[in-house]
């Protein structure tokens, strides 16, 4: 399990905090190993500098929240396949929007050598 948090003491508004918390089961070190990861992230509008945030989470920047799930499988000793999906909403939706969930699916193949 892991937890990260951020708090911007100099923020102009009360939307100055963020948290990322989750857990991982398993690990991919040898053939047929697997790992499953799930975490939740909340990043307030004033919590961090937008240019330094994780660009894959939502549309990048701040004012995003939602869960992320990932599954990894070690197909061969040097090759791991993974699938990850982000389910992200705005923390404070822009005017005239209904705050739809953004689904971002990522498929990766990683070779270790």
N, C-alpha and C positions, 0 to 999 in steps of 0.2 A: 504494500500500500504506500501511497505517497500523497503529500499535501504541499501545495505552494500557495502563498498569499502575497498580496501587494496592498499597500495603503499609501495614498498620496497625501501627505500632511499639508502640502501647499495648494491643494485643489480649490477651485473657485466655487464648487457646489458640493453637496453631500454625496454625490455619486462617485466616490473616491476610492473604492475598494474592489478587490478582485480575489477570487479563490479558484484553485484547481485541485480537485481531490478525486482519487480513484484507487483501483487495485488491479493487480496483474496476477494471474494464475498460470503456472507453468513457465517453461523457458525453452528456447530453441538452440540447442547445442549440438545435438546429434540427429541423424536420420530418424524420422517418424516422431520427433518431439513436437509439441505444440504449445501455444501460449494464447491466452485470452485476456484482453485488457478492456476495462470500462472506466471512464472518468467523467466528471461533470465540471464544467468551467463556467464561471461568472466573471465578467470583466466590465466594470462600470465605466461610464463615459470619461471620467476624470482620473481613472486608476493608473494609467500608464501613458507614455508617449506612443501614439498610434503607429508611428513608423517602426517601432521596435517590437510589435506584437506578432503573434503567429499568423501569417497571412492566409493559411488554409482554413482557419477557424472563422466561419461566417464569411463576410466580405472583407475580412482583415480589419485591422483597427480595433477600436474599443466598442463598448455598448452592445456586447454579444453575450449570449448564455445558451447552454445546452449540453447534452450528453454526447460522448464519443465512444464508439465500440470498435474493437479490433480483434481479429483472429489471425494467428500466424501458424504456419505449418512448415517444418523442415523436411522438404521433399527429398533432397540429397544432402550429403554432408556439407557441400559448399553452397547449397541453394535453399533459400527460405522464401515461401510465398506468403503474402499477407493481403488481407482485405480490411479496410477501415471505412467507417461511415460517420460523418458529422451530422448532427441534428441541431441546427442553430436557429435561434430567434433573437431579435433585438431586445435589449433590456428595456428600452424606452422607444417604441416604434415611431418612425417619422409620421407626421400628420398625413391624414387621408390614406393610411395603409391599414391592413388587417393583420399584420405581423405573421405572414406565412412562414412555416418552417423551411429553412434551406437545407436540403439534403446534398451532401457532397461525398460521393463514393470514390475511394482510391484503391487501386489494385497495384501491388508492387511485387517485384521479384528481386531478391538481394542475393548476390554471390559473394561469399567470403573467401578470401585467399590471403 
